[in-house]
Amino acid sequence: GVFRIMAKMVRRTCAFCPEGESGSVMYIAKERNIAAHQDCLLFSSGFVESEEYNPDNLDIRFDVTSVLKELKRGKRLVCNFCRKKGATVGCEERACRRSYHYFCALCDDAAIETDEVNGVYRYLTKYFLTNYCQGFGGGTLGSAEVRVKSEVHKTPDVHFCARPERSQAMLVRIDFLRKCKQAGLLDDIFEEMLDTLHLAQEKLMDDNTSETEYEETVMSLFDCGLFENILTNIHSGT
């Protein structure tokens, strides 16, 4: 038979990111006009890394066919943070149905675990940690399968149900807003926020709003920490 070599993506680094920054690593497939962050690929729930993975040679990695398949799957998934499609990162716990883009998950305080030696890349959403783990007083999740086709490994159970460190997520947020300020975008962002809040108010006040749309609006509001703080202040009379 004919042995077919699958096209691979080539490693590149963002010229604008600080040297050594993990988020700066990207993989490019020029023939298909695709560029993807390494972390976006590794944490995508439906993505399986190629069996030719070699930790000593990461310049060529990820077969293009698998990446295209995952991109197609992501077109049906809406991010719980930014509400846009392409959210291929799913929570490790099946009881949690939320999906995110990788960087949106960081901004939403997801608990990230990376084990490059065993090829484990997984995360738990803040929603699951807050509403499930705390309710059961902490617990242990089963191990995840390594994303390598040639062999499936298992790792020991990992304790996730503790409050995740916020340092990485906070750094992402702070750096992002500072860049927005420097670019003169803060006024536009807050105007957009006000427009979105007014639209949400209209949907909640309208008796003709569908049940699905009403539910999505409520979820969006309660996912916002600022909204919860306002409710708390109103309840306490401050």
C-alpha positions in Angstrom: 0.0 0.0 0.0 0.9 3.7 -0.3 2.3 5.2 2.9 0.8 8.7 3.3 2.6 11.3 5.4 0.1 13.6 7.1 0.7 17.3 6.9 2.0 18.8 10.1 1.9 22.4 11.5 5.1 24.3 12.0 6.1 26.0 15.3 6.4 29.8 15.4 6.6 32.3 18.2 4.7 35.6 18.3 7.2 38.5 17.8 5.2 40.8 20.1 5.1 38.5 23.2 7.7 38.6 25.9 10.4 36.0 25.4 9.6 32.7 27.1 5.9 33.5 27.4 3.9 30.3 27.2 1.1 31.9 25.3 3.4 33.1 22.5 4.0 29.7 21.0 1.9 29.2 17.8 1.7 26.6 15.1 1.2 27.5 11.4 -0.1 25.6 8.4 0.5 27.9 5.5 -1.1 25.7 2.8 -4.4 25.8 4.7 -4.0 29.4 6.0 -4.3 28.3 9.6 -2.5 29.7 12.7 -3.3 28.4 16.2 -1.9 29.0 19.7 -0.2 25.9 21.1 -2.4 26.0 24.3 -5.6 26.4 22.3 -4.7 23.1 20.5 -3.6 21.2 23.6 -6.6 22.1 25.7 -9.2 21.5 23.0 -11.4 18.7 24.2 -11.8 16.9 20.9 -8.3 17.3 19.7 -5.9 14.3 19.7 -2.2 14.9 19.3 -0.4 12.9 16.6 1.4 9.7 17.5 4.7 11.1 16.2 4.9 13.5 19.1 8.5 14.0 20.0 9.3 16.2 23.0 12.8 16.7 21.7 11.6 18.1 18.4 8.6 20.4 18.7 9.2 22.5 15.6 6.9 20.2 13.6 3.7 19.1 15.5 0.0 18.5 15.2 -1.4 17.1 12.0 -3.5 19.6 9.9 -6.4 17.2 9.4 -7.0 16.8 13.1 -6.9 20.6 13.6 -9.4 21.2 10.8 -11.7 18.6 12.3 -11.6 20.3 15.7 -12.2 23.7 14.1 -15.3 22.3 12.5 -16.5 20.9 15.8 -15.9 24.3 17.5 -18.3 26.1 15.0 -21.2 24.6 16.9 -20.0 25.5 20.4 -20.6 28.9 22.0 -18.1 30.3 24.6 -19.7 30.8 28.0 -17.5 33.9 28.6 -17.5 35.9 25.3 -20.6 34.3 23.8 -18.9 33.7 20.5 -18.5 30.4 18.6 -15.4 28.3 18.4 -15.3 27.3 22.1 -13.5 23.9 21.9 -12.2 23.8 25.5 -14.6 21.7 27.7 -14.6 21.1 31.4 -12.9 18.0 32.7 -16.0 17.1 34.7 -18.8 15.8 32.5 -21.5 17.2 34.8 -20.3 20.7 33.7 -21.5 21.5 30.2 -19.8 24.8 29.7 -17.4 25.4 26.8 -14.7 28.1 26.4 -12.0 29.5 24.2 -8.7 28.8 26.1 -7.9 32.4 27.0 -11.6 33.0 27.9 -11.3 30.1 30.4 -8.3 31.8 32.0 -10.2 35.1 32.3 -13.1 33.2 33.9 -10.8 31.7 36.7 -10.7 28.1 35.4 -8.4 25.7 37.2 -5.7 24.6 34.7 -3.5 21.5 35.0 -0.6 20.9 32.7 1.6 17.7 32.7 3.8 17.9 29.6 5.6 14.6 30.5 2.5 12.5 30.4 0.7 14.8 27.9 -2.1 15.8 30.2 -3.8 19.1 29.5 -7.1 19.7 31.3 -9.1 22.3 33.2 -12.2 22.7 35.5 -14.5 25.7 35.2 -15.0 28.1 38.0 -18.7 27.3 37.8 -18.1 23.7 38.6 -15.6 24.4 41.3 -18.0 26.8 43.0 -21.3 25.0 42.6 -20.3 21.4 42.7 -17.0 20.9 44.5 -17.8 23.2 47.4 -21.2 21.7 47.8 -19.7 18.3 48.4 -16.9 19.6 50.6 -14.2 18.9 48.1 -13.4 15.6 46.3 -11.4 13.8 43.7 -11.9 13.5 40.0 -11.0 10.6 37.9 -7.9 10.7 35.7 -8.0 11.9 32.2 -6.8 10.2 29.0 -3.6 11.5 27.5 -4.2 13.1 24.1 -1.8 10.8 22.1 -3.1 8.3 19.5 -0.4 5.7 19.8 -1.0 4.8 23.4 -3.5 5.9 26.1 -1.9 6.5 29.5 -3.5 7.1 32.8 -2.4 9.4 35.6 -3.2 9.2 39.3 -6.3 10.9 40.6 -5.9 14.7 40.9 -7.5 16.8 43.6 -9.1 19.7 41.8 -11.7 20.9 44.2 -9.8 23.6 45.8 -10.0 27.3 44.9 -7.8 27.8 41.9 -4.9 30.3 42.0 -6.0 33.5 40.4 -2.5 34.9 39.6 -2.4 33.8 36.0 -6.0 34.8 35.2 -5.6 38.1 36.9 -2.3 38.8 35.0 -4.2 38.1 31.8 -7.0 40.5 32.7 -4.8 43.3 34.0 -2.5 43.2 30.9 -5.5 43.1 28.6 -7.2 46.1 30.1 -4.0 48.1 30.2 -3.5 47.5 26.5 -7.1 48.5 25.9 -6.5 51.7 27.8 -3.3 52.5 25.9 -5.3 51.9 22.6 -8.0 54.3 23.8 -10.6 51.6 23.8 -11.9 51.7 27.4 -14.7 54.2 26.6 -15.9 52.0 23.7 -15.8 48.9 25.9 -17.9 50.5 28.7 -20.4 51.9 26.2 -20.8 48.4 24.7 -21.3 47.0 28.2 -24.0 49.6 28.9 -25.7 48.8 25.6 -25.6 45.0 26.5 -27.0 45.6 29.9 -29.9 47.7 28.5 -30.6 44.9 26.0 -30.6 42.4 28.8 -33.0 44.5 30.8 -35.4 44.8 27.8 -35.3 41.0 27.4 -36.1 40.4 31.0 -38.9 42.9 31.0 -40.5 41.7 27.8 -43.1 39.0 28.4 -42.6 37.8 24.8 -39.0 36.8 25.4 -38.5 33.1 24.7 -37.7 30.8 27.7 -34.3 29.9 26.1 -33.4 33.6 25.5 -34.5 34.4 29.0 -32.4 31.7 30.5 -29.3 32.7 28.5 -29.8 36.3 29.7 -30.0 35.3 33.3 -26.9 33.1 33.0 -24.9 35.9 31.4 -25.9 38.3 34.2 -25.1 35.9 37.0 -21.7 35.0 35.4 -20.8 38.6 35.9 -19.1 39.2 39.3 -20.1 42.9 39.1 -23.8 42.0 38.8 -23.6 39.7 41.9 -21.8 42.5 43.9 -24.6 44.9 43.0 -27.3 42.4 44.1 -25.4 41.9 47.4 -25.2 45.7 48.0 -28.9 46.1 47.3 -29.8 43.3 49.6 -27.6 44.7 52.4 -28.9 48.2 51.8 -25.6 49.8 50.9 
